[in-house]
Amino acid sequence: MPALANDELLKLEKDPKVWAQQAGNYANWRYSALDQINTKNVKDLQPAWTFSTGVLRGHEGGPLIIGDVMYVHTPFPNTVYALDLNQEGRILWKYQPQQDPSVIPVMCCDTVNRGVAYGDGKIILDQADTTVVALDAKTGKVVWSVKNGDSSKGETMTGSPVIYKDKVYVGIAGGEFGVRGHLTAYNLKDGSRAWRGYSMGPDSDTLIDPDKTTLLGKPVGKDSGTATWDGDQWKIGGGTTWGWFSIDPEQNAIIYGTGNPSTWNPSQRPGDNRWSMTIFARDVDTGKAKWVFQMTPHDEWDYDGVNEMILYDAKIDGKDRKLIFHIDRNGYAYIVDRTTGVPIRVDRTFDFVNWAKSIKKEDNWRPVVDPKFSTAQNGEDTNTKGVCPSALGIKDQQPASYSPRTGMFYVPFNNVCMDYEPYKVSYTPGQAYVGATLTMFPPPGQTNLGAFAAWDPTTGKRVWTINEPFSVWSGALSTAGDVVFYGTLEGYLKAVDAKTGKELYRFKTPSGIIGNVTTYEHKGKQYIAVYSGIGGWAGIGLAAGLEGGTEGLGAVGAYRSLASYTQLGGQLTVFTLPGK
């Protein structure tokens, strides 16, 4: 039997000197056991070297570090660099795909990419035009490439692949163009397709077994992926998969969330719209769905469910439980049993979250929607005002971090509300299929648009909270030095005390940070690395030169003042402590 890619990756994720996966490990912890940089000396951190990516627009994701090589990626055109750490970033090789720029207009919220994956001596890249490419990690030469979609229909790729066993797993973006979401597994050796599981459709498409796949512990029944849709609306139903994937080796499962249903006008798609807004657990070998849990049935606010699923173990009521921690765009924090898919607790993240009155076990964990903030009940061409959170979500894809030392999660937040007016829209392949006009602004009585906080899963509450003038759109990193790092839209890299939230360090980088903070060790020294490059949904006004308040799906008006603090850029900055 051939060696499996995860044999190497499971070994690498235990080595804190490297950073071989975008999330650090299969459980999506974004935690490092390195402690050379700690609460006492982080104040002395200084830039060690920098690297210009040569690309503007939003730089999401982060670099991978394996041995003496760092792998850096960019937004469109999705250039990949291999950098020599022994010579402070000398370029070993460069891969620059030739993509048709016509893909840019069908990328919903900037031309971002969330990073490459490594496995079996290959670097895997999801290109914007839906090409999945395997590059030789030593030379950058193309080993294989395969098309995962059709950009002429609005299908694009912005996510980061995950490699496990002998397969690479990729999602698809384009919910704002009526794309039907799916998760696809390709064979790592040659790029041939192993399986594809759609978010909605008949059982043969969703890979759901009506008798064995469960919802809240009970079989879902036949064709659950079409039964809650009106006619054939499911064929353009959204539920795209542009977020993060977790792997649970014990369950042999890949766990992830699906996005919003299409269109944003809920009146045009009556029903629960299964399985959009859903946590899926699928068998990694066959794609068969083990269980599903829909967080926001009949979504009326664009609360995509794609945010990271952080896998961890804890005692609850004296029993060892295998759990998922997930803060959803809808403003609620979910703790779910990852063996059954049944929630254990659901907590409101901020008091201003108002679209649902509650989400409780007594209601089968189904949100009790407040009619005042229901865009469906208020109807087409009615401006539903003061909905919290906005479509940006209480947090978007920017990943949280889990520290096993403190038992807490460190979460980047968006404190943004909205007015939402749906209108009738017709579907044309490759054309925007949104059907709503949005305006965004801070919550009542607040001026800050963001926060960074520590979350205690045992109490379901924030332990400490740092208010930020703008959304925190960067991924967090926690370390064994009890330091937590994150970036801000103005461009600051910040370091705070994991236990108290006290700020210990800040450094202004050349552009806003929407990338994820990474750490590694090289020649006995610990380094911190992060991309600068304003963009993403929050920074789309700057990235794409938009000025209208409702442009950028409503984000431009809320973040207009960001232009006074930062400008476009594309740079990697690497930090370390002074001395040899």
C-alpha positions as CSV (number, residue, x, y, z in Angstrom):
1,M,0.0,0.0,0.0
2,P,1.5,3.4,-0.9
3,A,2.3,5.9,1.8
4,L,-0.5,8.4,2.4
5,A,0.1,12.1,2.3
6,N,-1.3,12.5,5.8
7,D,1.4,10.2,7.2
8,E,3.8,13.1,6.5
9,L,1.3,15.9,7.4
10,L,0.4,14.3,10.7
11,K,4.1,14.2,11.6
12,L,4.6,17.8,10.4
13,E,1.7,19.2,12.4
14,K,3.4,17.9,15.5
15,D,6.6,19.8,14.6
16,P,6.1,23.4,15.7
17,K,9.2,24.5,13.7
18,V,7.2,24.3,10.5
19,W,3.7,25.4,9.3
20,A,2.6,22.8,6.8
21,Q,-1.1,23.5,6.7
22,Q,-3.0,26.8,6.5
23,A,-4.7,26.2,9.9
24,G,-1.6,24.6,11.4
25,N,-3.3,21.2,11.9
26,Y,-6.3,19.2,10.6
27,A,-8.4,20.4,13.6
28,N,-8.1,24.1,12.5
29,W,-6.5,25.2,15.8
30,R,-4.1,27.9,14.4
31,Y,-2.0,27.3,17.5
32,S,1.8,26.9,17.8
33,A,3.8,25.2,20.6
34,L,6.6,27.6,20.0
35,D,7.3,29.8,23.1
36,Q,10.5,31.6,22.3
37,I,8.4,34.7,21.7
38,N,6.3,35.2,24.9
39,T,4.5,37.7,26.9
40,K,7.7,39.1,28.4
41,N,9.7,39.7,25.3
42,V,7.2,40.2,22.5
43,K,7.5,43.9,23.0
44,D,11.0,43.6,21.4
45,L,9.7,42.1,18.2
46,Q,11.0,43.7,15.0
47,P,10.8,43.2,11.2
48,A,13.5,40.7,10.0
49,W,12.8,40.8,6.3
50,T,10.0,41.6,3.8
51,F,8.9,40.4,0.4
52,S,6.8,42.2,-2.2
53,T,4.3,39.8,-3.8
54,G,4.0,42.1,-6.9
55,V,0.2,42.0,-6.7
56,L,-2.4,44.4,-5.3
57,R,-5.9,43.5,-4.0
58,G,-6.7,41.5,-0.9
59,H,-4.1,39.1,0.5
60,E,-6.0,36.5,2.5
61,G,-4.5,33.2,3.9
62,G,-0.9,32.8,4.8
63,P,2.4,31.2,3.8
64,L,3.4,27.6,4.4
65,I,6.8,26.8,5.9
66,I,8.4,23.4,5.3
67,G,12.0,22.9,6.1
68,D,14.1,25.8,4.7
69,V,11.4,26.8,2.2
70,M,8.5,29.2,2.5
71,Y,5.6,29.0,0.0
72,V,3.9,32.3,-0.7
73,H,0.7,32.9,-2.7
74,T,-1.1,35.9,-4.1
75,P,-4.6,37.0,-5.1
76,F,-5.4,36.8,-8.8
77,P,-3.5,35.9,-10.9
78,N,-2.6,33.5,-8.0
79,T,1.2,33.6,-8.3
80,V,3.0,31.1,-6.1
81,Y,6.6,31.7,-4.9
82,A,9.0,29.3,-3.2
83,L,11.3,31.4,-1.0
84,D,14.7,30.3,0.5
85,L,14.7,31.0,4.2
86,N,18.5,30.6,4.3
87,Q,18.8,33.7,2.2
88,E,16.0,35.9,3.6
89,G,13.5,35.2,0.8
90,R,15.5,34.5,-2.3
91,I,13.1,33.2,-5.0
92,L,13.7,29.5,-5.6
93,W,10.9,29.3,-8.2
94,K,7.8,31.2,-9.3
95,Y,4.6,29.9,-10.8
96,Q,2.3,32.4,-12.5
97,P,-0.7,30.9,-14.1
98,Q,-2.1,32.5,-17.3
99,Q,-5.8,33.1,-16.4
100,D,-8.4,35.0,-18.4
101,P,-9.1,38.3,-16.6
102,S,-12.8,37.8,-17.4
103,V,-12.9,35.8,-14.2
104,I,-12.3,38.9,-12.1
105,P,-15.8,40.4,-12.5
106,V,-17.4,37.2,-11.3
107,M,-15.4,37.1,-8.1
108,C,-18.0,38.3,-5.6
109,C,-16.0,40.0,-2.9
110,D,-12.4,40.7,-4.2
111,T,-9.9,38.5,-6.0
112,V,-8.7,36.8,-2.9
113,N,-7.2,33.3,-2.4
114,R,-6.8,31.7,1.0
115,G,-3.7,29.7,0.4
116,V,-2.0,26.7,-1.0
117,A,-1.7,23.2,0.5
118,Y,1.2,20.8,0.8
119,G,1.3,17.0,0.5
120,D,3.2,14.2,-1.2
121,G,5.9,16.5,-2.4
122,K,3.3,18.7,-4.1
123,I,1.9,22.2,-3.7
124,I,-1.8,22.4,-4.5
125,L,-3.3,25.7,-5.7
126,D,-6.9,26.5,-6.3
127,Q,-6.9,29.1,-9.1
128,A,-9.6,31.7,-9.5
129,D,-10.7,30.2,-12.8
130,T,-11.4,26.9,-11.0
131,T,-8.3,25.1,-12.2
132,V,-6.8,23.0,-9.5
133,V,-3.0,22.7,-10.0
134,A,-0.4,20.4,-8.5
135,L,3.1,21.8,-8.5
136,D,6.3,20.0,-7.7
137,A,7.3,21.5,-4.4
138,K,11.0,21.5,-5.3
139,T,10.8,22.9,-8.8
140,G,7.4,24.6,-9.3
141,K,6.7,22.5,-12.4
142,V,3.1,21.5,-13.1
143,V,2.5,17.8,-12.2
144,W,-1.2,17.9,-13.1
145,S,-4.1,20.3,-13.4
146,V,-7.8,19.8,-13.5
147,K,-10.9,22.0,-14.0
148,N,-13.2,22.0,-11.0
149,G,-15.9,24.4,-12.6
150,D,-16.8,26.9,-15.3
151,S,-16.1,30.5,-14.6
152,S,-18.3,31.6,-17.5
153,K,-21.2,30.4,-15.3
154,G,-19.9,32.4,-12.3
155,E,-18.0,29.5,-10.7
156,T,-14.7,30.6,-9.1
157,M,-12.3,29.3,-6.5
158,T,-11.0,31.4,-3.5
159,G,-10.6,28.7,-0.8
160,S,-7.7,26.7,0.4
161,P,-7.5,23.0,-0.4
162,V,-7.0,20.3,2.2
163,I,-4.9,17.1,1.6
164,Y,-5.6,13.9,3.5
165,K,-4.7,10.3,2.8
166,D,-4.4,10.1,-1.0
167,K,-6.8,12.9,-1.9
168,V,-7.1,16.6,-2.1
169,Y,-10.4,18.3,-1.2
170,V,-11.6,21.5,-2.8
171,G,-14.7,23.6,-2.7
172,I,-16.3,26.1,-5.1
173,A,-17.4,29.8,-4.9
174,G,-20.1,31.7,-6.7
175,G,-23.2,31.7,-4.6
176,E,-23.9,35.3,-5.8
177,F,-24.1,33.9,-9.4
178,G,-26.5,31.0,-8.7
179,V,-23.7,28.4,-8.5
180,R,-24.7,25.1,-6.8
181,G,-22.1,24.3,-4.2
182,H,-20.1,21.1,-3.9
183,L,-17.1,19.5,-2.2
184,T,-14.9,17.5,-4.6
185,A,-12.2,15.0,-3.8
186,Y,-9.4,14.5,-6.4
187,N,-6.8,11.8,-6.3
188,L,-3.5,13.4,-5.2
189,K,-1.4,11.3,-7.5
190,D,-2.9,12.3,-10.9
191,G,-5.8,14.7,-10.3
192,S,-8.5,12.3,-11.3
193,R,-11.8,12.9,-9.6
194,A,-12.7,10.5,-6.8
195,W,-16.1,11.9,-5.7
196,R,-18.2,15.1,-5.6
197,G,-20.9,15.8,-3.0
198,Y,-23.3,18.7,-3.8
199,S,-24.9,20.9,-1.2
200,M,-28.4,20.4,-2.6
201,G,-30.1,18.2,-5.1
202,P,-31.2,14.5,-5.1
203,D,-29.5,12.0,-2.9
204,S,-27.4,10.8,-5.8
205,D,-25.9,14.3,-6.0
206,T,-25.6,15.1,-2.3
207,L,-24.3,11.6,-1.5
208,I,-26.8,11.5,1.3
209,D,-28.2,8.1,2.4
210,P,-31.8,8.8,3.4
211,D,-31.6,6.0,6.1
212,K,-28.1,6.5,7.4
213,T,-27.4,10.2,7.1
214,T,-28.8,11.9,10.2
215,L,-30.1,15.3,11.3
216,L,-30.3,15.8,15.0
217,G,-29.7,12.0,15.4
218,K,-32.6,11.0,13.0
219,P,-32.5,9.8,9.4
220,V,-33.0,12.7,7.0
221,G,-35.3,10.8,4.6
222,K,-35.4,10.6,0.8
223,D,-34.2,13.5,-1.4
224,S,-33.9,15.9,1.6
225,G,-31.8,18.2,-0.7
226,T,-34.7,18.9,-3.0
227,A,-37.7,18.5,-0.7
228,T,-37.5,22.0,0.8
229,W,-37.0,23.8,-2.5
230,D,-39.7,25.2,-4.9
231,G,-39.5,23.3,-8.2
232,D,-36.0,23.2,-9.7
233,Q,-34.7,26.3,-7.8
234,W,-32.2,24.0,-6.1
235,K,-30.3,23.7,-9.4
236,I,-29.1,27.3,-8.9
237,G,-29.3,27.1,-5.1
238,G,-26.0,28.4,-3.8
239,G,-24.6,26.6,-0.7
240,T,-21.1,27.1,-2.0
241,T,-18.0,25.9,-0.1
242,W,-15.4,28.6,-0.2
243,G,-14.4,28.4,3.5
244,W,-12.3,26.0,5.5
245,F,-12.3,22.2,5.9
246,S,-11.4,20.2,9.0
247,I,-10.4,16.6,9.1
248,D,-11.3,14.2,12.0
249,P,-9.0,11.2,11.5
250,E,-10.9,9.2,14.2
251,Q,-14.2,9.6,12.5
252,N,-12.6,9.4,9.0
253,A,-14.6,12.5,8.3
254,I,-14.1,15.9,6.6
255,I,-16.2,18.5,8.3
256,Y,-17.2,21.9,6.7
257,G,-19.9,24.4,6.3
258,T,-22.0,25.5,3.2
259,G,-22.9,29.0,2.2
260,N,-26.0,31.1,1.5
261,P,-28.8,29.9,-0.7
262,S,-29.3,31.8,-4.0
263,T,-30.8,34.3,-4.5
264,W,-30.5,36.9,-1.6
265,N,-34.2,37.6,-2.2
266,P,-35.8,35.0,0.1
267,S,-39.3,35.4,-1.5
268,Q,-38.0,33.7,-4.6
269,R,-37.0,30.5,-2.8
270,P,-39.6,29.5,-0.2
271,G,-38.7,26.6,2.1
272,D,-35.7,25.7,4.3
273,N,-33.4,25.6,1.2
274,R,-31.5,22.5,2.4
275,W,-28.6,22.0,2.6
276,S,-27.4,25.5,2.4
277,M,-26.1,27.1,5.7
278,T,-25.3,23.5,6.9
279,I,-22.5,21.8,8.7
280,F,-21.6,18.6,6.8
281,A,-19.6,15.6,8.0
282,R,-18.6,13.4,5.1
283,D,-16.6,10.2,4.8
284,V,-13.2,11.2,3.4
285,D,-13.0,8.1,1.2
286,T,-16.4,8.0,-0.4
287,G,-17.9,11.4,0.3
288,K,-21.0,9.8,1.9
289,A,-22.7,12.2,4.3
290,K,-22.6,11.0,7.9
291,W,-24.7,13.8,9.3
292,V,-25.9,17.3,8.6
293,F,-27.0,20.2,10.7
294,Q,-28.6,23.3,9.2
295,M,-27.9,26.4,11.2
296,T,-30.0,29.0,9.4
297,P,-32.9,27.4,7.5
298,H,-34.3,29.7,4.7
299,D,-31.5,32.2,5.2
300,E,-32.9,35.8,4.7
301,W,-29.6,37.7,5.4
302,D,-26.7,36.1,3.6
303,Y,-25.3,34.4,6.7
304,D,-23.0,31.9,4.9
305,G,-22.1,29.0,7.1
306,V,-18.6,28.5,5.7
307,N,-16.6,29.7,8.8
308,E,-14.0,27.3,10.2
309,M,-15.0,24.3,12.3
310,I,-12.5,24.0,15.1
311,L,-12.3,20.4,16.4
312,Y,-11.4,19.9,20.1
313,D,-12.1,17.5,23.0
314,A,-13.5,18.5,26.4
315,K,-15.4,17.2,29.4
316,I,-19.1,18.2,29.5
317,D,-21.1,17.1,32.6
318,G,-18.2,14.9,33.5
319,K,-18.0,13.1,30.2
320,D,-15.3,13.3,27.5
321,R,-16.8,14.7,24.4
322,K,-15.6,15.2,20.8
323,L,-16.7,18.6,19.8
324,I,-16.8,21.3,17.1
325,F,-16.6,25.0,18.0
326,H,-18.0,27.2,15.2
327,I,-18.8,30.9,15.3
328,D,-21.3,31.4,12.5
329,R,-21.9,34.4,10.4
330,N,-25.3,34.6,11.9
331,G,-24.0,35.9,15.2
332,Y,-24.2,32.7,17.3
333,A,-21.4,30.4,18.7
334,Y,-22.1,26.7,18.2
335,I,-20.7,23.8,20.1
336,V,-21.6,20.6,18.3
337,D,-20.9,16.9,19.0
338,R,-18.8,16.0,16.0
339,T,-19.7,12.3,16.1
340,T,-23.5,13.0,15.9
341,G,-23.8,16.5,14.6
342,V,-26.2,17.4,17.5
343,P,-25.6,20.8,19.1
344,I,-24.7,20.9,22.8
345,R,-25.0,24.6,23.3
346,V,-25.6,27.7,21.1
347,D,-24.8,31.2,22.5
348,R,-25.4,34.7,21.2
349,T,-22.0,36.4,20.7
350,F,-23.0,40.0,21.2
351,D,-26.2,41.6,22.7
352,F,-26.8,43.6,19.5
353,V,-27.4,40.4,17.5
354,N,-31.2,40.7,16.9
355,W,-32.4,38.8,13.8
356,A,-33.3,35.8,16.0
357,K,-34.9,35.9,19.4
358,S,-33.2,32.6,20.4
359,I,-31.7,29.3,19.2
360,K,-32.6,26.6,21.7
361,K,-32.8,22.9,22.1
362,E,-36.5,23.2,22.8
363,D,-37.0,24.5,19.3
364,N,-34.9,21.7,17.8
365,W,-32.0,24.3,17.6
366,R,-34.0,26.2,15.0
367,P,-33.7,30.0,15.2
368,V,-36.8,31.8,16.4
369,V,-36.8,34.7,13.9
370,D,-37.8,38.2,15.0
371,P,-40.5,39.3,12.5
372,K,-39.2,42.9,12.7
373,F,-35.9,41.8,11.1
374,S,-37.3,39.2,8.7
375,T,-36.6,40.2,5.2
376,A,-38.9,37.4,4.0
377,Q,-41.9,38.4,6.2
378,N,-41.4,42.1,5.3
379,G,-41.3,41.2,1.7
380,E,-39.8,42.3,-1.6
381,D,-39.1,45.9,-2.1
382,T,-39.3,46.6,1.6
383,N,-36.2,48.0,3.3
384,T,-35.8,46.0,6.5
385,K,-33.8,48.3,8.8
386,G,-31.3,47.7,11.6
387,V,-30.7,44.0,11.1
388,C,-27.7,42.7,13.2
389,P,-25.3,41.4,12.2
390,S,-24.9,42.5,8.6
391,A,-24.4,40.1,5.7
392,L,-20.7,40.3,6.5
393,G,-21.5,38.2,9.5
394,I,-20.4,38.6,13.1
395,K,-17.3,37.1,11.7
396,D,-16.5,36.0,8.2
397,Q,-14.0,33.4,7.0
398,Q,-11.2,35.0,9.0
399,P,-10.3,32.1,11.2
400,A,-10.3,32.0,15.0
401,S,-7.6,30.2,17.0
402,Y,-7.8,27.7,19.9
403,S,-5.2,27.5,22.6
404,P,-5.1,24.2,24.5
405,R,-3.1,26.0,27.2
406,T,-6.0,28.4,28.1
407,G,-8.9,26.4,26.7
408,M,-10.1,29.5,25.0
409,F,-10.8,30.5,21.5
410,Y,-9.5,33.8,20.1
411,V,-12.0,35.3,17.6
412,P,-11.9,38.2,15.1
413,F,-15.3,39.9,14.9
414,N,-17.2,42.3,12.7
415,N,-19.5,44.7,14.6
416,V,-21.7,45.7,11.7
417,C,-25.4,45.9,11.2
418,M,-27.4,46.6,8.0
419,D,-30.5,47.7,6.1
420,Y,-31.6,45.0,3.6
421,E,-34.0,45.5,0.7
422,P,-34.7,42.4,-1.4
423,Y,-36.0,42.7,-5.0
424,K,-36.9,40.3,-7.7
425,V,-34.1,39.1,-9.9
426,S,-33.9,36.7,-12.8
427,Y,-31.2,34.1,-13.3
428,T,-28.8,34.3,-16.3
429,P,-25.7,32.1,-16.2
430,G,-22.6,34.1,-15.5
431,Q,-24.5,37.2,-14.4
432,A,-24.9,38.4,-10.8
433,Y,-27.9,36.7,-9.1
434,V,-28.1,38.7,-5.8
435,G,-31.5,40.4,-5.6
436,A,-30.9,42.7,-2.6
437,T,-29.6,46.2,-1.8
438,L,-27.7,46.6,1.4
439,T,-26.4,49.4,3.5
440,M,-24.0,48.7,6.5
441,F,-23.1,50.6,9.7
442,P,-22.0,50.1,13.3
443,P,-24.5,48.7,15.9
444,P,-26.7,51.1,17.8
445,G,-24.7,53.3,20.2
446,Q,-21.3,52.2,18.8
447,T,-18.7,53.7,16.5
448,N,-16.4,50.7,16.2
449,L,-16.9,48.3,13.4
450,G,-14.9,45.4,14.9
451,A,-13.5,43.6,17.9
452,F,-11.1,40.9,18.9
453,A,-12.1,38.7,21.8
454,A,-11.3,35.6,23.9
455,W,-14.2,33.1,24.1
456,D,-14.8,30.6,26.9
457,P,-16.7,27.6,25.6
458,T,-17.7,26.5,29.1
459,T,-19.6,29.6,29.8
460,G,-20.5,30.7,26.3
461,K,-19.3,34.2,26.9
462,R,-16.5,36.5,26.0
463,V,-13.7,36.7,28.6
464,W,-12.2,39.9,27.3
465,T,-12.9,42.0,24.3
466,I,-10.8,44.6,22.4
467,N,-12.8,47.0,20.4
468,E,-11.3,48.0,17.0
469,P,-12.3,50.9,14.7
470,F,-12.7,48.5,11.8
471,S,-13.6,44.8,11.4
472,V,-10.8,42.4,12.3
473,W,-10.4,40.6,9.0
474,S,-7.2,38.7,9.8
475,G,-6.9,35.2,11.1
476,A,-5.7,34.8,14.7
477,L,-2.7,32.8,16.0
478,S,-2.2,31.6,19.6
479,T,1.1,30.3,20.9
480,A,2.6,28.4,23.8
481,G,4.2,31.8,24.8
482,D,0.7,32.8,25.8
483,V,0.7,35.5,23.1
484,V,-2.1,35.9,20.6
485,F,-1.5,37.7,17.3
486,Y,-3.9,39.3,14.9
487,G,-3.9,42.0,12.2
488,T,-6.1,45.0,11.6
489,L,-7.6,46.7,8.5
490,E,-5.4,49.7,9.1
491,G,-2.4,47.5,8.8
492,Y,-1.3,46.8,12.4
493,L,0.1,43.5,13.5
494,K,-0.9,43.3,17.2
495,A,0.2,40.9,19.9
496,V,-1.9,40.5,23.1
497,D,-1.7,38.6,26.3
498,A,-3.8,35.4,25.8
499,K,-5.2,35.5,29.4
500,T,-5.9,39.2,29.8
501,G,-6.1,40.7,26.3
502,K,-3.6,43.4,27.2
503,E,-1.8,44.7,24.2
504,L,1.9,43.9,24.2
505,Y,3.0,45.0,20.8
506,R,1.9,46.6,17.6
507,F,3.6,47.4,14.2
508,K,2.2,49.2,11.3
509,T,2.7,47.3,8.0
510,P,2.4,49.0,4.6
511,S,-1.2,48.0,3.9
512,G,-4.3,46.6,5.7
513,I,-4.0,43.1,7.0
514,I,-6.6,40.5,6.0
515,G,-4.1,37.6,6.0
516,N,-3.7,35.0,8.7
517,V,-0.8,35.2,11.1
518,T,1.7,32.4,10.9
519,T,4.8,31.3,13.0
520,Y,7.7,29.0,12.5
521,E,11.3,28.4,13.7
522,H,14.4,28.6,11.5
523,K,18.0,28.1,12.7
524,G,16.9,28.2,16.3
525,K,14.9,31.4,16.1
526,Q,11.1,31.9,16.1
527,Y,9.5,34.0,13.4
528,I,6.1,35.6,12.9
529,A,4.9,36.0,9.3
530,V,1.9,37.9,7.9
531,Y,0.6,39.3,4.6
532,S,-0.3,42.9,4.1
533,G,-2.7,43.8,1.3
534,I,-6.0,45.5,1.9
535,G,-9.1,44.0,0.2
536,G,-11.6,41.3,0.9
537,W,-15.2,42.2,1.3
538,A,-14.5,44.8,4.0
539,G,-11.8,46.4,1.9
540,I,-13.4,46.0,-1.5
541,G,-13.9,49.7,-1.9
542,L,-10.2,50.3,-1.8
543,A,-9.3,47.1,-3.7
544,A,-11.7,47.6,-6.6
545,G,-11.9,51.4,-6.6
546,L,-15.6,51.5,-5.6
547,E,-17.2,54.6,-4.1
548,G,-21.0,54.1,-4.0
549,G,-22.3,53.4,-0.5
550,T,-24.3,50.3,-1.5
551,E,-21.5,49.0,-3.8
552,G,-19.5,46.0,-2.8
553,L,-22.7,44.3,-1.6
554,G,-23.1,47.1,0.9
555,A,-19.6,47.2,2.4
556,V,-18.2,50.3,0.7
557,G,-20.2,52.9,2.7
558,A,-19.4,51.4,6.0
559,Y,-15.6,51.3,5.4
560,R,-15.3,54.5,3.4
561,S,-13.0,56.1,6.1
562,L,-10.5,53.2,5.8
563,A,-8.8,55.1,2.9
564,S,-7.6,57.6,5.5
565,Y,-5.5,54.9,7.2
566,T,-4.2,52.6,4.5
567,Q,-3.8,52.0,0.8
568,L,-3.3,49.1,-1.6
569,G,-0.2,46.9,-1.2
570,G,1.0,43.3,-1.4
571,Q,3.7,42.4,1.0
572,L,4.9,39.6,3.3
573,T,6.5,40.9,6.6
574,V,8.5,38.5,8.7
575,F,9.2,39.4,12.4
576,T,11.6,38.1,15.0
577,L,13.4,39.0,18.2
578,P,16.7,40.9,18.0
579,G,20.0,39.1,18.4
580,K,21.4,36.0,16.8
